[in-house]
Amino acid sequence: PATYTILNFPVDDIDKAVDELVARGVRFERYQGMDTQDEKGISRGEGPYIAWFKDPAGNILAVLQEK
């Protein structure tokens, strides 16, 4: 698997997208030292809101919401 994000899925509402994916069993990644991630795993720092998860092969994917 890749060690970097291989695909971003643009969404209109990242909170809704994360909640729906979690309800379907997706586990979002938490990264050590990333202070901008909230309790859902969404990074709300400068730039777009983003939350990372892995596909069954271990590749890193993300949902991304432009501000």
mmCIF file as Biopython writes it, N, C-alpha, C and O atoms, coordinates in Angstrom:
data_model
#
loop_
_atom_site.group_PDB
_atom_site.id
_atom_site.type_symbol
_atom_site.label_atom_id
_atom_site.label_alt_id
_atom_site.label_comp_id
_atom_site.label_asym_id
_atom_site.label_entity_id
_atom_site.label_seq_id
_atom_site.pdbx_PDB_ins_code
_atom_site.Cartn_x
_atom_site.Cartn_y
_atom_site.Cartn_z
_atom_site.occupancy
_atom_site.B_iso_or_equiv
_atom_site.auth_seq_id
_atom_site.auth_asym_id
_atom_site.pdbx_PDB_model_num
ATOM 1   N N  . PRO A ? 1  ? 0.821   -1.212 0.000  1.0 0.0 1  A 1 
ATOM 2   C CA . PRO A ? 1  ? 0.000   0.000  0.000  1.0 0.0 1  A 1 
ATOM 3   C C  . PRO A ? 1  ? 0.853   1.261  0.000  1.0 0.0 1  A 1 
ATOM 4   O O  . PRO A ? 1  ? 1.981   1.269  0.494  1.0 0.0 1  A 1 
ATOM 5   N N  . ALA A ? 2  ? 0.298   2.312  -0.558 1.0 0.0 2  A 1 
ATOM 6   C CA . ALA A ? 2  ? 0.991   3.605  -0.578 1.0 0.0 2  A 1 
ATOM 7   C C  . ALA A ? 2  ? 1.039   4.193  0.826  1.0 0.0 2  A 1 
ATOM 8   O O  . ALA A ? 2  ? 0.156   3.936  1.645  1.0 0.0 2  A 1 
ATOM 9   N N  . THR A ? 3  ? 2.062   4.973  1.095  1.0 0.0 3  A 1 
ATOM 10  C CA . THR A ? 3  ? 2.219   5.613  2.416  1.0 0.0 3  A 1 
ATOM 11  C C  . THR A ? 3  ? 1.764   7.063  2.391  1.0 0.0 3  A 1 
ATOM 12  O O  . THR A ? 3  ? 2.042   7.820  3.321  1.0 0.0 3  A 1 
ATOM 13  N N  . TYR A ? 4  ? 1.079   7.447  1.347  1.0 0.0 4  A 1 
ATOM 14  C CA . TYR A ? 4  ? 0.579   8.813  1.191  1.0 0.0 4  A 1 
ATOM 15  C C  . TYR A ? 4  ? -0.850  8.722  0.656  1.0 0.0 4  A 1 
ATOM 16  O O  . TYR A ? 4  ? -1.278  7.657  0.210  1.0 0.0 4  A 1 
ATOM 17  N N  . THR A ? 5  ? -1.587  9.827  0.697  1.0 0.0 5  A 1 
ATOM 18  C CA . THR A ? 5  ? -2.969  9.840  0.221  1.0 0.0 5  A 1 
ATOM 19  C C  . THR A ? 5  ? -2.985  9.640  -1.291 1.0 0.0 5  A 1 
ATOM 20  O O  . THR A ? 5  ? -2.383  10.415 -2.033 1.0 0.0 5  A 1 
ATOM 21  N N  . ILE A ? 6  ? -3.678  8.595  -1.743 1.0 0.0 6  A 1 
ATOM 22  C CA . ILE A ? 6  ? -3.717  8.312  -3.177 1.0 0.0 6  A 1 
ATOM 23  C C  . ILE A ? 6  ? -4.972  8.860  -3.858 1.0 0.0 6  A 1 
ATOM 24  O O  . ILE A ? 6  ? -5.006  8.997  -5.081 1.0 0.0 6  A 1 
ATOM 25  N N  . LEU A ? 7  ? -6.007  9.174  -3.066 1.0 0.0 7  A 1 
ATOM 26  C CA . LEU A ? 7  ? -7.243  9.655  -3.672 1.0 0.0 7  A 1 
ATOM 27  C C  . LEU A ? 7  ? -8.025  10.482 -2.669 1.0 0.0 7  A 1 
ATOM 28  O O  . LEU A ? 7  ? -8.242  10.052 -1.536 1.0 0.0 7  A 1 
ATOM 29  N N  . ASN A ? 8  ? -8.452  11.682 -3.089 1.0 0.0 8  A 1 
ATOM 30  C CA . ASN A ? 8  ? -9.321  12.533 -2.286 1.0 0.0 8  A 1 
ATOM 31  C C  . ASN A ? 8  ? -10.714 12.522 -2.899 1.0 0.0 8  A 1 
ATOM 32  O O  . ASN A ? 8  ? -10.867 12.658 -4.113 1.0 0.0 8  A 1 
ATOM 33  N N  . PHE A ? 9  ? -11.722 12.361 -2.061 1.0 0.0 9  A 1 
ATOM 34  C CA . PHE A ? 9  ? -13.109 12.439 -2.503 1.0 0.0 9  A 1 
ATOM 35  C C  . PHE A ? 9  ? -13.671 13.783 -2.051 1.0 0.0 9  A 1 
ATOM 36  O O  . PHE A ? 9  ? -13.877 13.982 -0.854 1.0 0.0 9  A 1 
ATOM 37  N N  . PRO A ? 10 ? -13.926 14.716 -2.980 1.0 0.0 10 A 1 
ATOM 38  C CA . PRO A ? 10 ? -14.497 16.008 -2.594 1.0 0.0 10 A 1 
ATOM 39  C C  . PRO A ? 10 ? -15.944 15.826 -2.121 1.0 0.0 10 A 1 
ATOM 40  O O  . PRO A ? 10 ? -16.731 15.126 -2.758 1.0 0.0 10 A 1 
ATOM 41  N N  . VAL A ? 11 ? -16.281 16.460 -1.003 1.0 0.0 11 A 1 
ATOM 42  C CA . VAL A ? 11 ? -17.638 16.401 -0.452 1.0 0.0 11 A 1 
ATOM 43  C C  . VAL A ? 11 ? -18.100 17.816 -0.113 1.0 0.0 11 A 1 
ATOM 44  O O  . VAL A ? 11 ? -17.285 18.714 0.100  1.0 0.0 11 A 1 
ATOM 45  N N  . ASP A ? 12 ? -19.407 17.997 -0.067 1.0 0.0 12 A 1 
ATOM 46  C CA . ASP A ? 12 ? -19.972 19.300 0.297  1.0 0.0 12 A 1 
ATOM 47  C C  . ASP A ? 12 ? -20.038 19.493 1.807  1.0 0.0 12 A 1 
ATOM 48  O O  . ASP A ? 12 ? -19.932 20.618 2.297  1.0 0.0 12 A 1 
ATOM 49  N N  . ASP A ? 13 ? -20.211 18.398 2.544  1.0 0.0 13 A 1 
ATOM 50  C CA . ASP A ? 13 ? -20.360 18.458 4.004  1.0 0.0 13 A 1 
ATOM 51  C C  . ASP A ? 13 ? -19.529 17.334 4.612  1.0 0.0 13 A 1 
ATOM 52  O O  . ASP A ? 13 ? -19.958 16.181 4.638  1.0 0.0 13 A 1 
ATOM 53  N N  . ILE A ? 14 ? -18.341 17.673 5.098  1.0 0.0 14 A 1 
ATOM 54  C CA . ILE A ? 14 ? -17.418 16.641 5.594  1.0 0.0 14 A 1 
ATOM 55  C C  . ILE A ? 14 ? -17.949 15.956 6.845  1.0 0.0 14 A 1 
ATOM 56  O O  . ILE A ? 14 ? -17.731 14.758 7.025  1.0 0.0 14 A 1 
ATOM 57  N N  . ASP A ? 15 ? -18.639 16.686 7.709  1.0 0.0 15 A 1 
ATOM 58  C CA . ASP A ? 15 ? -19.184 16.055 8.916  1.0 0.0 15 A 1 
ATOM 59  C C  . ASP A ? 15 ? -20.199 14.975 8.545  1.0 0.0 15 A 1 
ATOM 60  O O  . ASP A ? 15 ? -20.177 13.877 9.101  1.0 0.0 15 A 1 
ATOM 61  N N  . LYS A ? 16 ? -21.073 15.288 7.619  1.0 0.0 16 A 1 
ATOM 62  C CA . LYS A ? 16 ? -22.077 14.320 7.168  1.0 0.0 16 A 1 
ATOM 63  C C  . LYS A ? 16 ? -21.403 13.117 6.500  1.0 0.0 16 A 1 
ATOM 64  O O  . LYS A ? 16 ? -21.785 11.974 6.753  1.0 0.0 16 A 1 
ATOM 65  N N  . ALA A ? 17 ? -20.410 13.369 5.655  1.0 0.0 17 A 1 
ATOM 66  C CA . ALA A ? 17 ? -19.705 12.284 4.965  1.0 0.0 17 A 1 
ATOM 67  C C  . ALA A ? 17 ? -18.999 11.368 5.966  1.0 0.0 17 A 1 
ATOM 68  O O  . ALA A ? 17 ? -19.096 10.146 5.860  1.0 0.0 17 A 1 
ATOM 69  N N  . VAL A ? 18 ? -18.301 11.942 6.920  1.0 0.0 18 A 1 
ATOM 70  C CA . VAL A ? 18 ? -17.603 11.145 7.935  1.0 0.0 18 A 1 
ATOM 71  C C  . VAL A ? 18 ? -18.605 10.338 8.748  1.0 0.0 18 A 1 
ATOM 72  O O  . VAL A ? 18 ? -18.396 9.147  8.974  1.0 0.0 18 A 1 
ATOM 73  N N  . ASP A ? 19 ? -19.694 10.972 9.193  1.0 0.0 19 A 1 
ATOM 74  C CA . ASP A ? 19 ? -20.705 10.263 9.983  1.0 0.0 19 A 1 
ATOM 75  C C  . ASP A ? 19 ? -21.289 9.083  9.203  1.0 0.0 19 A 1 
ATOM 76  O O  . ASP A ? 19 ? -21.467 8.001  9.762  1.0 0.0 19 A 1 
ATOM 77  N N  . GLU A ? 20 ? -21.584 9.282  7.928  1.0 0.0 20 A 1 
ATOM 78  C CA . GLU A ? 20 ? -22.151 8.205  7.105  1.0 0.0 20 A 1 
ATOM 79  C C  . GLU A ? 20 ? -21.148 7.064  6.914  1.0 0.0 20 A 1 
ATOM 80  O O  . GLU A ? 20 ? -21.520 5.892  6.965  1.0 0.0 20 A 1 
ATOM 81  N N  . LEU A ? 21 ? -19.885 7.409  6.696  1.0 0.0 21 A 1 
ATOM 82  C CA . LEU A ? 21 ? -18.870 6.372  6.523  1.0 0.0 21 A 1 
ATOM 83  C C  . LEU A ? 21 ? -18.627 5.600  7.825  1.0 0.0 21 A 1 
ATOM 84  O O  . LEU A ? 21 ? -18.471 4.379  7.801  1.0 0.0 21 A 1 
ATOM 85  N N  . VAL A ? 22 ? -18.595 6.294  8.940  1.0 0.0 22 A 1 
ATOM 86  C CA . VAL A ? 22 ? -18.418 5.632  10.243 1.0 0.0 22 A 1 
ATOM 87  C C  . VAL A ? 22 ? -19.584 4.673  10.489 1.0 0.0 22 A 1 
ATOM 88  O O  . VAL A ? 22 ? -19.382 3.564  10.985 1.0 0.0 22 A 1 
ATOM 89  N N  . ALA A ? 23 ? -20.800 5.096  10.144 1.0 0.0 23 A 1 
ATOM 90  C CA . ALA A ? 23 ? -21.976 4.237  10.313 1.0 0.0 23 A 1 
ATOM 91  C C  . ALA A ? 23 ? -21.863 2.966  9.474  1.0 0.0 23 A 1 
ATOM 92  O O  . ALA A ? 23 ? -22.488 1.953  9.788  1.0 0.0 23 A 1 
ATOM 93  N N  . ARG A ? 24 ? -21.069 3.020  8.411  1.0 0.0 24 A 1 
ATOM 94  C CA . ARG A ? 24 ? -20.875 1.857  7.531  1.0 0.0 24 A 1 
ATOM 95  C C  . ARG A ? 24 ? -19.615 1.060  7.896  1.0 0.0 24 A 1 
ATOM 96  O O  . ARG A ? 24 ? -19.237 0.122  7.195  1.0 0.0 24 A 1 
ATOM 97  N N  . GLY A ? 25 ? -18.973 1.449  9.004  1.0 0.0 25 A 1 
ATOM 98  C CA . GLY A ? 25 ? -17.835 0.678  9.496  1.0 0.0 25 A 1 
ATOM 99  C C  . GLY A ? 25 ? -16.457 1.210  9.136  1.0 0.0 25 A 1 
ATOM 100 O O  . GLY A ? 25 ? -15.450 0.568  9.437  1.0 0.0 25 A 1 
ATOM 101 N N  . VAL A ? 26 ? -16.396 2.369  8.499  1.0 0.0 26 A 1 
ATOM 102 C CA . VAL A ? 26 ? -15.093 2.949  8.149  1.0 0.0 26 A 1 
ATOM 103 C C  . VAL A ? 26 ? -14.458 3.545  9.406  1.0 0.0 26 A 1 
ATOM 104 O O  . VAL A ? 26 ? -15.132 4.208  10.195 1.0 0.0 26 A 1 
ATOM 105 N N  . ARG A ? 27 ? -13.173 3.307  9.583  1.0 0.0 27 A 1 
ATOM 106 C CA . ARG A ? 27 ? -12.420 3.861  10.717 1.0 0.0 27 A 1 
ATOM 107 C C  . ARG A ? 27 ? -11.489 4.938  10.183 1.0 0.0 27 A 1 
ATOM 108 O O  . ARG A ? 27 ? -10.694 4.689  9.276  1.0 0.0 27 A 1 
ATOM 109 N N  . PHE A ? 28 ? -11.590 6.127  10.743 1.0 0.0 28 A 1 
ATOM 110 C CA . PHE A ? 28 ? -10.753 7.241  10.296 1.0 0.0 28 A 1 
ATOM 111 C C  . PHE A ? 28 ? -9.436  7.251  11.055 1.0 0.0 28 A 1 
ATOM 112 O O  . PHE A ? 28 ? -9.371  6.907  12.235 1.0 0.0 28 A 1 
ATOM 113 N N  . GLU A ? 29 ? -8.395  7.653  10.349 1.0 0.0 29 A 1 
ATOM 114 C CA . GLU A ? 29 ? -7.039  7.657  10.884 1.0 0.0 29 A 1 
ATOM 115 C C  . GLU A ? 29 ? -6.820  8.869  11.787 1.0 0.0 29 A 1 
ATOM 116 O O  . GLU A ? 29 ? -7.377  9.943  11.559 1.0 0.0 29 A 1 
ATOM 117 N N  . ARG A ? 30 ? -6.009  8.675  12.798 1.0 0.0 30 A 1 
ATOM 118 C CA . ARG A ? 30 ? -5.552  9.754  13.684 1.0 0.0 30 A 1 
ATOM 119 C C  . ARG A ? 30 ? -4.030  9.779  13.563 1.0 0.0 30 A 1 
ATOM 120 O O  . ARG A ? 30 ? -3.369  8.745  13.651 1.0 0.0 30 A 1 
ATOM 121 N N  . TYR A ? 31 ? -3.498  10.963 13.361 1.0 0.0 31 A 1 
ATOM 122 C CA . TYR A ? 31 ? -2.057  11.077 13.169 1.0 0.0 31 A 1 
ATOM 123 C C  . TYR A ? 31 ? -1.417  11.798 14.343 1.0 0.0 31 A 1 
ATOM 124 O O  . TYR A ? 31 ? -1.836  12.889 14.729 1.0 0.0 31 A 1 
ATOM 125 N N  . GLN A ? 32 ? -0.394  11.167 14.898 1.0 0.0 32 A 1 
ATOM 126 C CA . GLN A ? 32 ? 0.359   11.705 16.032 1.0 0.0 32 A 1 
ATOM 127 C C  . GLN A ? 32 ? 0.879   13.099 15.704 1.0 0.0 32 A 1 
ATOM 128 O O  . GLN A ? 32 ? 1.462   13.313 14.641 1.0 0.0 32 A 1 
ATOM 129 N N  . GLY A ? 33 ? 0.670   14.038 16.606 1.0 0.0 33 A 1 
ATOM 130 C CA . GLY A ? 33 ? 1.205   15.377 16.442 1.0 0.0 33 A 1 
ATOM 131 C C  . GLY A ? 33 ? 0.359   16.294 15.560 1.0 0.0 33 A 1 
ATOM 132 O O  . GLY A ? 33 ? 0.718   17.454 15.358 1.0 0.0 33 A 1 
ATOM 133 N N  . MET A ? 34 ? -0.750  15.794 15.036 1.0 0.0 34 A 1 
ATOM 134 C CA . MET A ? 34 ? -1.608  16.645 14.203 1.0 0.0 34 A 1 
ATOM 135 C C  . MET A ? 34 ? -2.672  17.261 15.105 1.0 0.0 34 A 1 
ATOM 136 O O  . MET A ? 34 ? -3.720  16.667 15.363 1.0 0.0 34 A 1 
ATOM 137 N N  . ASP A ? 35 ? -2.371  18.466 15.576 1.0 0.0 35 A 1 
ATOM 138 C CA . ASP A ? 35 ? -3.233  19.160 16.542 1.0 0.0 35 A 1 
ATOM 139 C C  . ASP A ? 35 ? -4.559  19.611 15.946 1.0 0.0 35 A 1 
ATOM 140 O O  . ASP A ? 35 ? -5.491  19.926 16.685 1.0 0.0 35 A 1 
ATOM 141 N N  . THR A ? 36 ? -4.656  19.647 14.630 1.0 0.0 36 A 1 
ATOM 142 C CA . THR A ? 36 ? -5.851  20.191 13.993 1.0 0.0 36 A 1 
ATOM 143 C C  . THR A ? 36 ? -6.970  19.157 13.836 1.0 0.0 36 A 1 
ATOM 144 O O  . THR A ? 36 ? -8.072  19.508 13.414 1.0 0.0 36 A 1 
ATOM 145 N N  . GLN A ? 37 ? -6.705  17.882 14.169 1.0 0.0 37 A 1 
ATOM 146 C CA . GLN A ? 37 ? -7.736  16.857 14.032 1.0 0.0 37 A 1 
ATOM 147 C C  . GLN A ? 37 ? -8.692  16.901 15.222 1.0 0.0 37 A 1 
ATOM 148 O O  . GLN A ? 37 ? -8.268  16.961 16.376 1.0 0.0 37 A 1 
ATOM 149 N N  . ASP A ? 38 ? -10.003 16.870 14.916 1.0 0.0 38 A 1 
ATOM 150 C CA . ASP A ? 38 ? -11.000 16.866 15.983 1.0 0.0 38 A 1 
ATOM 151 C C  . ASP A ? 38 ? -11.339 15.434 16.392 1.0 0.0 38 A 1 
ATOM 152 O O  . ASP A ? 38 ? -10.679 14.490 15.959 1.0 0.0 38 A 1 
ATOM 153 N N  . GLU A ? 39 ? -12.375 15.271 17.232 1.0 0.0 39 A 1 
ATOM 154 C CA . GLU A ? 39 ? -12.739 13.951 17.753 1.0 0.0 39 A 1 
ATOM 155 C C  . GLU A ? 39 ? -13.181 12.972 16.664 1.0 0.0 39 A 1 
ATOM 156 O O  . GLU A ? 39 ? -13.124 11.759 16.867 1.0 0.0 39 A 1 
ATOM 157 N N  . LYS A ? 40 ? -13.618 13.484 15.512 1.0 0.0 40 A 1 
ATOM 158 C CA . LYS A ? 40 ? -14.014 12.625 14.391 1.0 0.0 40 A 1 
ATOM 159 C C  . LYS A ? 40 ? -12.820 12.250 13.507 1.0 0.0 40 A 1 
ATOM 160 O O  . LYS A ? 40 ? -12.933 11.374 12.650 1.0 0.0 40 A 1 
ATOM 161 N N  . GLY A ? 41 ? -11.686 12.907 13.714 1.0 0.0 41 A 1 
ATOM 162 C CA . GLY A ? 41 ? -10.523 12.668 12.865 1.0 0.0 41 A 1 
ATOM 163 C C  . GLY A ? 41 ? -10.425 13.654 11.715 1.0 0.0 41 A 1 
ATOM 164 O O  . GLY A ? 41 ? -9.589  13.497 10.826 1.0 0.0 41 A 1 
ATOM 165 N N  . ILE A ? 42 ? -11.288 14.684 11.730 1.0 0.0 42 A 1 
ATOM 166 C CA . ILE A ? 42 ? -11.280 15.700 10.675 1.0 0.0 42 A 1 
ATOM 167 C C  . ILE A ? 42 ? -10.247 16.768 11.018 1.0 0.0 42 A 1 
ATOM 168 O O  . ILE A ? 42 ? -10.269 17.336 12.109 1.0 0.0 42 A 1 
ATOM 169 N N  . SER A ? 43 ? -9.352  17.033 10.086 1.0 0.0 43 A 1 
ATOM 170 C CA . SER A ? 43 ? -8.378  18.106 10.264 1.0 0.0 43 A 1 
ATOM 171 C C  . SER A ? 43 ? -9.029  19.403 9.805  1.0 0.0 43 A 1 
ATOM 172 O O  . SER A ? 43 ? -9.478  19.524 8.666  1.0 0.0 43 A 1 
ATOM 173 N N  . ARG A ? 44 ? -9.069  20.368 10.716 1.0 0.0 44 A 1 
ATOM 174 C CA . ARG A ? 44 ? -9.711  21.655 10.436 1.0 0.0 44 A 1 
ATOM 175 C C  . ARG A ? 44 ? -8.701  22.799 10.543 1.0 0.0 44 A 1 
ATOM 176 O O  . ARG A ? 44 ? -9.005  23.868 11.072 1.0 0.0 44 A 1 
ATOM 177 N N  . GLY A ? 45 ? -7.511  22.553 10.035 1.0 0.0 45 A 1 
ATOM 178 C CA . GLY A ? 45 ? -6.471  23.569 10.050 1.0 0.0 45 A 1 
ATOM 179 C C  . GLY A ? 45 ? -6.604  24.490 8.854  1.0 0.0 45 A 1 
ATOM 180 O O  . GLY A ? 45 ? -7.679  24.626 8.271  1.0 0.0 45 A 1 
ATOM 181 N N  . GLU A ? 46 ? -5.510  25.112 8.502  1.0 0.0 46 A 1 
ATOM 182 C CA . GLU A ? 46 ? -5.492  25.945 7.300  1.0 0.0 46 A 1 
ATOM 183 C C  . GLU A ? 46 ? -5.687  25.041 6.093  1.0 0.0 46 A 1 
ATOM 184 O O  . GLU A ? 46 ? -5.290  23.876 6.120  1.0 0.0 46 A 1 
ATOM 185 N N  . GLY A ? 47 ? -6.278  25.550 5.068  1.0 0.0 47 A 1 
ATOM 186 C CA . GLY A ? 47 ? -6.552  24.723 3.894  1.0 0.0 47 A 1 
ATOM 187 C C  . GLY A ? 47 ? -7.886  24.019 4.034  1.0 0.0 47 A 1 
ATOM 188 O O  . GLY A ? 47 ? -8.671  24.351 4.922  1.0 0.0 47 A 1 
ATOM 189 N N  . PRO A ? 48 ? -8.152  23.055 3.174  1.0 0.0 48 A 1 
ATOM 190 C CA . PRO A ? 48 ? -9.446  22.370 3.209  1.0 0.0 48 A 1 
ATOM 191 C C  . PRO A ? 48 ? -9.580  21.478 4.449  1.0 0.0 48 A 1 
ATOM 192 O O  . PRO A ? 48 ? -8.582  21.054 5.033  1.0 0.0 48 A 1 
ATOM 193 N N  . TYR A ? 49 ? -10.820 21.204 4.835  1.0 0.0 49 A 1 
ATOM 194 C CA . TYR A ? 49 ? -11.077 20.216 5.878  1.0 0.0 49 A 1 
ATOM 195 C C  . TYR A ? 49 ? -10.831 18.852 5.242  1.0 0.0 49 A 1 
ATOM 196 O O  . TYR A ? 49 ? -11.211 18.622 4.093  1.0 0.0 49 A 1 
ATOM 197 N N  . ILE A ? 50 ? -10.195 17.947 5.987  1.0 0.0 50 A 1 
ATOM 198 C CA . ILE A ? 50 ? -9.853  16.643 5.414  1.0 0.0 50 A 1 
ATOM 199 C C  . ILE A ? 50 ? -9.850  15.573 6.505  1.0 0.0 50 A 1 
ATOM 200 O O  . ILE A ? 50 ? -9.465  15.828 7.646  1.0 0.0 50 A 1 
ATOM 201 N N  . ALA A ? 51 ? -10.289 14.371 6.129  1.0 0.0 51 A 1 
ATOM 202 C CA . ALA A ? 51 ? -10.262 13.220 7.035  1.0 0.0 51 A 1 
ATOM 203 C C  . ALA A ? 51 ? -9.790  12.012 6.239  1.0 0.0 51 A 1 
ATOM 204 O O  . ALA A ? 51 ? -10.261 11.764 5.129  1.0 0.0 51 A 1 
ATOM 205 N N  . TRP A ? 52 ? -8.857  11.265 6.814  1.0 0.0 52 A 1 
ATOM 206 C CA . TRP A ? 52 ? -8.214  10.159 6.117  1.0 0.0 52 A 1 
ATOM 207 C C  . TRP A ? 52 ? -8.721  8.816  6.623  1.0 0.0 52 A 1 
ATOM 208 O O  . TRP A ? 52 ? -9.045  8.655  7.799  1.0 0.0 52 A 1 
ATOM 209 N N  . PHE A ? 53 ? -8.782  7.865  5.710  1.0 0.0 53 A 1 
ATOM 210 C CA . PHE A ? 53 ? -9.122  6.485  6.049  1.0 0.0 53 A 1 
ATOM 211 C C  . PHE A ? 53 ? -8.392  5.568  5.081  1.0 0.0 53 A 1 
ATOM 212 O O  . PHE A ? 53 ? -7.831  6.027  4.086  1.0 0.0 53 A 1 
ATOM 213 N N  . LYS A ? 54 ? -8.398  4.277  5.372  1.0 0.0 54 A 1 
ATOM 214 C CA . LYS A ? 54 ? -7.680  3.325  4.517  1.0 0.0 54 A 1 
ATOM 215 C C  . LYS A ? 54 ? -8.657  2.400  3.808  1.0 0.0 54 A 1 
ATOM 216 O O  . LYS A ? 54 ? -9.705  2.043  4.347  1.0 0.0 54 A 1 
ATOM 217 N N  . ASP A ? 55 ? -8.291  2.018  2.585  1.0 0.0 55 A 1 
ATOM 218 C CA . ASP A ? 55 ? -9.070  1.018  1.854  1.0 0.0 55 A 1 
ATOM 219 C C  . ASP A ? 55 ? -8.648  -0.372 2.349  1.0 0.0 55 A 1 
ATOM 220 O O  . ASP A ? 55 ? -7.700  -0.480 3.127  1.0 0.0 55 A 1 
ATOM 221 N N  . PRO A ? 56 ? -9.329  -1.429 1.915  1.0 0.0 56 A 1 
ATOM 222 C CA . PRO A ? 56 ? -8.980  -2.769 2.402  1.0 0.0 56 A 1 
ATOM 223 C C  . PRO A ? 56 ? -7.526  -3.182 2.134  1.0 0.0 56 A 1 
ATOM 224 O O  . PRO A ? 56 ? -6.991  -4.035 2.841  1.0 0.0 56 A 1 
ATOM 225 N N  . ALA A ? 57 ? -6.894  -2.596 1.138  1.0 0.0 57 A 1 
ATOM 226 C CA . ALA A ? 57 ? -5.491  -2.914 0.843  1.0 0.0 57 A 1 
ATOM 227 C C  . ALA A ? 57 ? -4.522  -2.077 1.675  1.0 0.0 57 A 1 
ATOM 228 O O  . ALA A ? 57 ? -3.310  -2.286 1.604  1.0 0.0 57 A 1 
ATOM 229 N N  . GLY A ? 58 ? -5.038  -1.135 2.462  1.0 0.0 58 A 1 
ATOM 230 C CA . GLY A ? 58 ? -4.185  -0.297 3.305  1.0 0.0 58 A 1 
ATOM 231 C C  . GLY A ? 58 ? -3.767  1.020  2.677  1.0 0.0 58 A 1 
ATOM 232 O O  . GLY A ? 58 ? -2.990  1.765  3.274  1.0 0.0 58 A 1 
ATOM 233 N N  . ASN A ? 59 ? -4.272  1.329  1.471  1.0 0.0 59 A 1 
ATOM 234 C CA . ASN A ? 59 ? -3.978  2.622  0.843  1.0 0.0 59 A 1 
ATOM 235 C C  . ASN A ? 59 ? -4.748  3.730  1.556  1.0 0.0 59 A 1 
ATOM 236 O O  . ASN A ? 59 ? -5.856  3.511  2.045  1.0 0.0 59 A 1 
ATOM 237 N N  . ILE A ? 60 ? -4.159  4.907  1.609  1.0 0.0 60 A 1 
ATOM 238 C CA . ILE A ? 60 ? -4.770  6.031  2.305  1.0 0.0 60 A 1 
ATOM 239 C C  . ILE A ? 60 ? -5.652  6.818  1.334  1.0 0.0 60 A 1 
ATOM 240 O O  . ILE A ? 60 ? -5.207  7.252  0.272  1.0 0.0 60 A 1 
ATOM 241 N N  . LEU A ? 61 ? -6.921  6.989  1.733  1.0 0.0 61 A 1 
ATOM 242 C CA . LEU A ? 61 ? -7.906  7.765  0.989  1.0 0.0 61 A 1 
ATOM 243 C C  . LEU A ? 61 ? -8.379  8.884  1.902  1.0 0.0 61 A 1 
ATOM 244 O O  . LEU A ? 61 ? -8.119  8.857  3.105  1.0 0.0 61 A 1 
ATOM 245 N N  . ALA A ? 62 ? -9.076  9.873  1.335  1.0 0.0 62 A 1 
ATOM 246 C CA . ALA A ? 62 ? -9.566  10.961 2.171  1.0 0.0 62 A 1 
ATOM 247 C C  . ALA A ? 62 ? -10.855 11.553 1.601  1.0 0.0 62 A 1 
ATOM 248 O O  . ALA A ? 62 ? -11.104 11.530 0.396  1.0 0.0 62 A 1 
ATOM 249 N N  . VAL A ? 63 ? -11.660 12.083 2.521  1.0 0.0 63 A 1 
ATOM 250 C CA . VAL A ? 63 ? -12.762 12.966 2.114  1.0 0.0 63 A 1 
ATOM 251 C C  . VAL A ? 63 ? -12.275 14.376 2.399  1.0 0.0 63 A 1 
ATOM 252 O O  . VAL A ? 63 ? -11.594 14.624 3.393  1.0 0.0 63 A 1 
ATOM 253 N N  . LEU A ? 64 ? -12.632 15.291 1.517  1.0 0.0 64 A 1 
ATOM 254 C CA . LEU A ? 64 ? -12.073 16.640 1.558  1.0 0.0 64 A 1 
ATOM 255 C C  . LEU A ? 64 ? -13.170 17.656 1.259  1.0 0.0 64 A 1 
ATOM 256 O O  . LEU A ? 64 ? -13.920 17.503 0.296  1.0 0.0 64 A 1 
ATOM 257 N N  . GLN A ? 65 ? -13.259 18.689 2.087  1.0 0.0 65 A 1 
ATOM 258 C CA . GLN A ? 65 ? -14.238 19.764 1.891  1.0 0.0 65 A 1 
ATOM 259 C C  . GLN A ? 65 ? -13.495 21.081 1.777  1.0 0.0 65 A 1 
ATOM 260 O O  . GLN A ? 65 ? -12.787 21.485 2.699  1.0 0.0 65 A 1 
ATOM 261 N N  . GLU A ? 66 ? -13.659 21.751 0.643  1.0 0.0 66 A 1 
ATOM 262 C CA . GLU A ? 66 ? -13.093 23.098 0.499  1.0 0.0 66 A 1 
ATOM 263 C C  . GLU A ? 66 ? -13.856 24.036 1.419  1.0 0.0 66 A 1 
ATOM 264 O O  . GLU A ? 66 ? -15.064 23.889 1.602  1.0 0.0 66 A 1 
ATOM 265 N N  . LYS A ? 67 ? -13.157 24.991 1.991  1.0 0.0 67 A 1 
ATOM 266 C CA . LYS A ? 67 ? -13.804 25.967 2.892  1.0 0.0 67 A 1 
ATOM 267 C C  . LYS A ? 67 ? -14.597 26.974 2.090  1.0 0.0 67 A 1 
ATOM 268 O O  . LYS A ? 67 ? -15.211 27.873 2.663  1.0 0.0 67 A 1 
#
